[in-house]
Amino acid sequence: MKHYLSVNDIDSLPDWVEEAINLKKDPYQFEGMGKRKTLCLLFFNNSLRTRLSSQKAAMNLGMEVMVMNFGNEGWALEYGDGTIMDQGTSEHIKEAAQVVSQYCDIVAIRAFAGLVDKTKDEAEEVINGFAKYASIPVVNMESSVGHPLQALADAITLAENKTKERPKVVLSWAPHPKALPHAVANSFVQMMKLQDADFVITHPKGYELNPEITEGCHIEHDQQKALENADFVYVKNWSNYADYGKVVNKDLNWTMTEEKLGKAKFMHCLPVRRNVVVEDAVLDGTQSLVAEQAKNRIFSAQIVLKKILEQNK
């Protein structure tokens, strides 16, 4: 594993989860591993958990951390080959990636989908461009179509809280006033395919995710039916995939409530719109795992960085 770009870069999810849980018991047990190593965090979009958890993970391993917010600090990048750069972009990703590679040992990148051009988003020009032109490992801190650090944190959370060998896990769409990317949902689906569970996806008709990602999954359009006997309910909004990036459904009947949740544990990646995506009683209740998920973001990042450092000794 040179890079960590997708959940599919995990060679054994159970092993990674077990190792991450052991790291939680003593986060500093490998603090010498990152000595004189530098992690560079490049943000093309805003962040709270991703930035702080990635920094904390690197610090736990003894690494130095550099942070740059491209939105207001960096030159506008060009990604195309053979482009005549006489318009708005000032620097090509070829040079940018090569330069960053000389300043640090690992680069982690966060760059959301534009939700305008599906083909462009799915080409992942930012994360794939750095993976192509950088000479150092690249970590995906959320790209146009994936959030593999979040999915790994979710896997850790599921493992720590399950009470049966094969739990029922439901991924439920929820309403939202804004168009949101598919990244979290996509990576959660990919992660669930790597473990043994009764997994169900529920959403309104027309809100299917990329069929290549959900191939083989149980999809149920009746939310109430999908939630029956659930052990975990992961709630997340995503914008329309067929009518790409559009919000064509704001049905508050899909909001998660205490009554719907039943005895299941509640999961969400945060940030979350209270009383739109989920009601206060669920978020503030004893069945909510959102704070645990956020804490596990440290250890999902730490295990990824540790794996990369080990292979590049």
C-alpha positions in Angstrom: 0.0 0.0 0.0 1.8 3.1 -1.2 -1.3 5.3 -0.9 -4.5 5.2 1.1 -7.0 6.5 -1.4 -9.9 4.1 -0.9 -11.3 1.6 1.6 -10.2 -1.0 -1.0 -6.6 -0.2 -0.1 -7.1 -2.1 3.2 -5.7 -5.6 2.8 -7.6 -7.0 5.9 -10.2 -4.9 7.5 -10.5 -7.1 10.7 -6.7 -6.9 11.2 -6.7 -3.1 10.8 -9.6 -2.7 13.1 -8.0 -4.9 15.8 -4.8 -3.0 15.5 -6.5 0.4 15.7 -8.4 -0.7 18.9 -5.0 -1.8 20.4 -3.6 1.6 19.5 -6.4 3.3 21.5 -5.2 1.5 24.7 -1.8 3.2 24.3 -1.8 5.9 21.5 1.9 6.7 22.1 3.3 3.2 21.9 4.8 4.0 18.5 5.7 7.6 19.0 9.3 7.0 17.8 8.1 5.7 14.5 7.5 9.2 13.0 10.6 10.9 14.4 12.0 13.4 11.8 9.1 12.6 9.5 6.6 15.2 8.3 2.9 15.0 7.3 1.6 17.7 5.1 -2.2 18.3 5.2 -3.6 20.1 2.2 -7.2 21.3 2.5 -9.2 22.4 -0.5 -12.3 22.4 1.7 -13.2 23.1 5.3 -12.7 20.7 8.1 -13.0 20.2 11.9 -12.7 16.4 12.7 -10.6 15.5 9.8 -8.0 18.2 10.4 -7.7 17.8 14.1 -7.8 14.0 14.1 -5.2 13.7 11.4 -2.9 16.1 13.2 -3.4 14.3 16.5 -2.8 10.9 14.8 0.5 12.2 13.4 1.6 13.7 16.7 0.9 10.4 18.5 3.4 8.8 16.1 6.0 11.5 16.7 5.5 13.2 13.3 5.7 16.9 12.5 2.7 18.4 10.8 2.3 21.2 8.2 -1.1 22.5 7.2 -2.1 24.5 4.1 -5.6 25.7 3.2 -5.6 25.9 -0.6 -8.9 27.8 -0.7 -7.3 31.0 0.5 -3.6 30.3 0.7 -2.5 28.4 -2.4 -2.4 29.2 -6.1 -5.3 28.0 -8.2 -4.1 24.6 -9.7 -4.4 23.4 -13.2 -4.9 19.6 -13.8 -5.2 19.0 -17.5 -2.4 17.8 -19.7 -1.3 20.1 -22.5 -3.4 23.0 -21.2 -2.5 26.6 -22.3 -2.5 28.3 -18.9 -3.7 31.7 -20.0 -6.8 31.8 -17.8 -7.4 31.6 -14.0 -5.0 28.9 -12.9 -1.5 29.8 -11.9 0.3 26.5 -11.1 0.1 23.0 -12.6 -0.4 20.0 -10.3 2.7 18.5 -11.8 4.9 21.1 -10.2 2.8 21.4 -7.1 3.0 17.7 -6.3 6.7 17.5 -7.0 7.4 20.5 -4.7 5.2 19.1 -1.8 7.1 15.8 -2.2 10.3 17.5 -1.3 8.9 19.2 1.8 7.3 16.2 3.5 7.2 12.4 3.8 3.4 11.9 3.5 0.8 14.2 2.0 -2.9 14.0 3.0 -5.5 15.8 0.9 -9.1 16.9 1.3 -11.0 18.0 -1.8 -14.8 17.7 -2.1 -17.0 17.1 -5.2 -18.2 20.1 -7.1 -21.5 18.4 -7.6 -21.9 20.0 -11.0 -20.1 17.7 -13.4 -20.3 14.0 -12.5 -17.6 12.9 -14.9 -15.2 15.4 -13.6 -16.0 14.5 -9.9 -15.6 10.8 -10.6 -12.3 11.5 -12.3 -10.9 12.6 -8.9 -8.5 15.0 -10.5 -7.1 16.4 -7.3 -6.4 13.2 -5.3 -5.5 11.2 -8.4 -3.3 14.0 -9.7 -1.3 14.1 -6.5 -1.1 10.3 -6.5 0.2 10.4 -10.1 2.8 13.2 -9.8 3.9 13.1 -6.1 6.8 10.8 -5.2 5.5 10.3 -1.6 2.5 8.4 -0.2 -0.9 10.2 -0.6 -3.7 9.8 2.0 -7.4 10.6 1.1 -8.9 12.8 3.8 -12.2 13.0 1.7 -12.3 13.3 -2.0 -15.1 13.7 -4.6 -16.4 10.2 -4.2 -14.8 8.7 -1.1 -14.0 9.2 2.6 -12.0 6.1 3.5 -10.7 7.5 6.9 -14.3 8.0 8.0 -15.3 4.5 6.9 -12.4 3.0 8.8 -13.4 4.9 11.9 -16.9 3.6 11.4 -15.6 0.1 11.2 -13.8 0.5 14.5 -17.0 1.9 16.1 -19.1 -1.0 14.8 -16.5 -3.5 16.1 -16.4 -1.9 19.6 -20.2 -1.7 20.0 -21.6 -4.8 18.4 -23.2 -7.4 20.6 -23.7 -10.1 18.0 -21.4 -11.7 15.5 -23.5 -10.6 12.5 -25.3 -7.4 13.3 -27.9 -5.7 11.2 -26.6 -2.3 9.9 -28.8 0.1 8.0 -27.6 3.1 6.0 -30.5 5.5 5.8 -30.7 8.7 3.6 -32.0 11.8 5.4 -33.2 15.2 4.2 -30.9 18.2 4.0 -31.4 21.7 2.7 -28.1 21.6 0.7 -26.7 19.3 -1.9 -24.1 17.1 -0.3 -21.5 14.8 -1.8 -21.7 11.0 -1.9 -18.3 10.4 -0.4 -19.2 9.2 3.1 -22.0 7.0 1.9 -19.9 5.5 -0.9 -17.0 4.6 1.5 -19.4 3.2 4.1 -21.0 0.9 1.6 -17.5 -0.3 0.4 -16.5 -0.8 4.0 -19.6 -2.9 4.8 -18.9 -5.1 1.8 -15.6 -6.1 3.6 -17.3 -7.5 6.7 -20.0 -10.0 7.7 -23.2 -8.1 8.5 -26.8 -7.9 7.4 -26.5 -4.6 5.5 -29.4 -2.6 4.2 -29.4 0.7 2.3 -32.7 2.7 2.5 -33.5 5.9 0.6 -36.3 7.5 -1.5 -36.7 6.3 -5.0 -34.4 8.3 -7.3 -31.7 8.7 -4.6 -29.7 5.6 -5.6 -26.0 5.9 -5.1 -23.5 4.9 -7.9 -24.8 1.4 -8.9 -21.2 0.2 -9.4 -20.6 0.8 -5.7 -23.9 -0.6 -4.4 -23.9 -3.6 -6.6 -25.0 -6.7 -4.7 -26.4 -4.6 -1.7 -29.9 -4.9 -0.3 -31.7 -1.7 -1.1 -35.1 -1.0 0.5 -37.1 2.1 -0.3 -39.5 1.7 2.6 -37.5 3.2 5.5 -39.7 1.7 8.2 -39.2 -1.8 6.8 -35.5 -1.4 6.4 -35.2 -0.3 10.1 -36.9 -3.4 11.5 -34.6 -5.2 14.0 -31.6 -2.9 13.2 -28.6 -3.0 15.5 -27.0 0.1 14.0 -28.5 2.9 12.0 -26.1 5.1 10.1 -27.9 8.3 8.8 -26.5 10.4 6.0 -27.7 12.7 3.4 -26.5 12.6 -0.2 -27.6 14.6 -3.2 -29.3 13.0 -6.3 -27.0 10.9 -8.4 -29.1 10.5 -11.5 -30.1 14.2 -11.5 -26.6 14.9 -10.4 -26.0 17.2 -7.4 -29.6 18.3 -7.2 -31.9 18.4 -4.1 -35.2 17.1 -5.4 -36.4 15.7 -2.1 -36.6 17.4 1.3 -39.2 15.0 2.8 -38.9 15.4 6.6 -40.6 12.0 7.0 -37.1 10.6 6.5 -35.7 12.4 9.5 -34.4 10.0 12.1 -36.5 9.9 15.3 -36.3 8.0 18.6 -39.4 6.0 17.6 -37.8 4.9 14.3 -34.5 4.2 15.8 -35.9 1.7 18.3 -33.2 -0.1 20.2 -30.5 0.5 17.5 -27.3 2.5 18.0 -27.2 5.8 16.0 -24.3 6.7 13.8 -23.4 9.9 11.8 -20.1 11.3 10.6 -20.8 14.9 11.7 -21.4 17.7 11.2 -25.2 17.2 11.4 -28.3 19.4 11.0 -30.3 18.9 14.2 -34.0 18.3 13.7 -33.5 18.0 10.0 -31.3 14.9 9.6 -32.0 13.7 13.1 -34.0 14.9 16.1 -32.3 16.2 19.3 -33.5 13.3 21.4 -31.5 10.8 19.3 -28.3 12.8 19.1 -28.4 13.6 22.8 -29.5 10.1 23.8 -27.6 7.1 25.2 -27.8 5.2 21.9 -25.8 7.9 20.0 -22.3 6.9 18.9 -21.4 10.1 17.1 -18.8 11.2 19.7 -17.2 7.8 19.6 -17.0 7.9 15.8 -15.3 11.3 16.0 -12.8 10.0 18.5 -12.1 7.0 16.3 -11.1 9.3 13.5 -7.8 9.7 15.4 -7.1 6.0 15.3 -8.3 5.4 11.7 -5.8 8.1 10.6 -3.1 6.7 13.0 -3.3 3.2 11.7 -3.1 4.4 8.1 -0.1 6.6 8.8 1.5 3.7 10.8 1.1 1.3 7.9 2.6 3.8 5.5 5.6 4.6 7.8 6.2 0.8 8.3 6.4 0.2 4.6 8.8 3.1 4.0 11.4 2.4 6.7 
